[in-house]
Amino acid sequence: MPFTRHLHPNRSFQGAWCWFFILISHALPRYSHWIVSVLIDTPSD
């Protein structure tokens, strides 16, 4: 995998955030309806 070369020890935190945003971007379209339902069901103070 070409992405592994970017995961250096000094850039592990940056790489983690990169993968985090990638996973979020892929998960948003699938779980957007669930997130919205949770936000709606949660009473806003």
MOWOQUI-V373365 format. One record per pair of residues at least 24 apart in sequence whose ideal C-beta (glycine too) atoms are under 10 Angstrom apart, sorted by the first residue. I is the first residue (numbers start at 1). J is the second residue. Records with the same first field share a line. If there is no record, write none. Layout:
I->J + J
This chain:
none
